[in-house]
Amino acid sequence: MKYNFDKIINRENTNCIKYDLRKKLFKKDDVIPMWVADMDFETPSFIKDAILQRAEHQIYGYSFRPDSFYDSIVNWVKTYHNWEINLKQISFSPGVVPGIAISVLAFTKPGDKIIVQPPVYFPFFTTIKENGRQVVENKLVSKDGCYAMDFDDLLSQIDLRTKMIIISNPHNPVGRVWKKQELEKLVEICEKNEVLIISDEIHSDIVFSQNKHIPIATISEYARENTITFMAPSKTFNLAGLSTSVAIFGNKKLQKTYNLYLENLHLNLGNVFGNIASEAAYTNGYEWVVEMKNYILENINFAHKFISEEIPQINFIKPEATYLLWIDFSKLNMTDNDLNDFLINKAGIALNLGNAFGSGGEKYMRMNVACTKEVLTKALNQLKTAINYL
Ligand SMILES: Cc1ncc(COP(=O)(O)O)c(C=O)c1O
C-alpha cells in the first residue's frame, strides 16, 4: 500500500462539521462521529501539494476553469465509467445539491411534481419543497434488506404535473448500484411520460467488487438527451469543503438554460482552490481511489462480521457502493428518538437517524465507516457493550 489510511488526523478545531459541531448537535463532545458523509483519511499529497503550490502565489483573485480542468473529468469518466463525453458537455456546479436545486428551478414550475425514491438522501426533499414544488414518493421496496425500485408504483404516481425524477445512483443510504435492467426500465417510464431525469452520481467512484456503476445517461438516446448527471470529487477524494462539482448534459438546450440560471444566480465562478484540487484529484487519483476502496471494503467486511457474530440484535446488508452502512435496529424495539438517544448517550456514537431519509427509514441508522480501523473497532465495541447492557 502506498497510502496510509490508518493514520489518525486530529480534525478538532478546524470548524469541521463532523467533529466540531458534536457539542452543539449531540450535547456531547466525545461521541464518535459516524454521521455526516465525510472521510477521516489524510488528503493525498497530489491534492495537498497542488493546493499549497497555488496558495504560495499569494493572490487569489477571480479565476476561470481552464480546459485542463474539464479534460481531467472527461478522462476520469471515460476510464472509470466507460462513458465518452466531451468537455463542452460539462457545466460547473458549486456542489451537487446546489446543482439539483438549480435544475429544479430551471426545469420545473411551482406546484410541479418531482419524484424521489425514499429512503433517500434528505436534501432531495428540501430542494423540491423549499422551491415550492411537490414531492412525490416512489418508495424503494425492500426484500430481506435488499432494496429495489418499485416500477408499478412509479407508473401509478405519474400524472401530467410530474416533470422530474431525482435519483441517487448509486443510492445513498441503501448502498445499491442500480443495474442496467433497472435503469432501462426507469428510462422507459420516464420517456413515455416525458419526465426529466436528474441523476446524482456523486458516489459513483466508490463501488465495490463485481458491481459496476452505469451512468443512466448511457442507457439510451432518450436518457442521453434528458438526463442531467451530477458528479464530483467531493465524496471520492473528500473535498466537499471546496464546493466544486459538475453537471453533465447531452442536450445543448437544457445546458444553456442551466448555465443561464447559474450565471443569473452568480454562482458560476467557483473557487480557485476547488478548481485546482478537482483537477489534481481527477488527474492523479487513480491509484489512491483503488487503495481507499480496498480499505473501506475491509471496514465494511469487518463491521459485517463483527455485527453478525457479536451484535445479532442489529444487522445490515453489505452496500454495493458508498462508505455508508444502512443498519436495521428494529429488533431493539425503540422509538427513533430513544434509539438516537441510546446511541449517543450509552454507546457514545453519533449516527444519522434513518427517519431523516424519509419513508422506510424508521428504525434504521446510517453509519459512516470512512474512518480508521482503530476508530471503527472502538465504535463497534462500544455499541456491543451498550446493547448487551439493555
Ligand atoms: C447522494 C448525495 N448527493 C449529494 C451530496 C452532497 O453534495 P454537495 O456537498 O456537493 O452538495 C451527498 C453528500 O453526502 C450525497 O450523499
The ligand as an SDF file (V2000), in Angstrom:
LIG
                    3D

 16 16  0  0  0  0  0  0  0  0999 V2000
  -26.2580   11.4160   -2.7030 C   0  0  0  0  0  0  0  0  0  0  0  0
  -25.5610   12.6920   -2.2900 C   0  0  0  0  0  0  0  0  0  0  0  0
  -25.6920   13.7740   -3.0630 N   0  0  0  0  0  0  0  0  0  0  0  0
  -25.0920   14.9500   -2.7340 C   0  0  0  0  0  0  0  0  0  0  0  0
  -24.3210   15.0610   -1.5970 C   0  0  0  0  0  0  0  0  0  0  0  0
  -23.7170   16.3660   -1.2250 C   0  0  0  0  0  0  0  0  0  0  0  0
  -23.2060   17.0190   -2.3070 O   0  0  0  0  0  0  0  0  0  0  0  0
  -22.6770   18.5000   -2.1990 P   0  0  0  0  0  0  0  0  0  0  0  0
  -21.9760   18.6390   -0.8880 O   0  0  0  0  0  0  0  0  0  0  0  0
  -21.7640   18.6150   -3.3530 O   0  0  0  0  0  0  0  0  0  0  0  0
  -23.8570   19.3960   -2.3140 O   0  0  0  0  0  0  0  0  0  0  0  0
  -24.1680   13.9380   -0.7690 C   0  0  0  0  0  0  0  0  0  0  0  0
  -23.4010   14.0500    0.4800 C   0  0  0  0  0  0  0  0  0  0  0  0
  -23.4100   13.2030    1.3120 O   0  0  0  0  0  0  0  0  0  0  0  0
  -24.7950   12.7330   -1.1270 C   0  0  0  0  0  0  0  0  0  0  0  0
  -24.6740   11.6340   -0.3820 O   0  0  0  0  0  0  0  0  0  0  0  0
  1  2  1  0
  2  3  1  0
  2 15  2  0
  3  4  2  0
  4  5  1  0
  5  6  1  0
  5 12  2  0
  6  7  1  0
  7  8  1  0
  8  9  2  0
  8 10  1  0
  8 11  1  0
 12 13  1  0
 12 15  1  0
 13 14  2  0
 15 16  1  0
M  END
$$$$
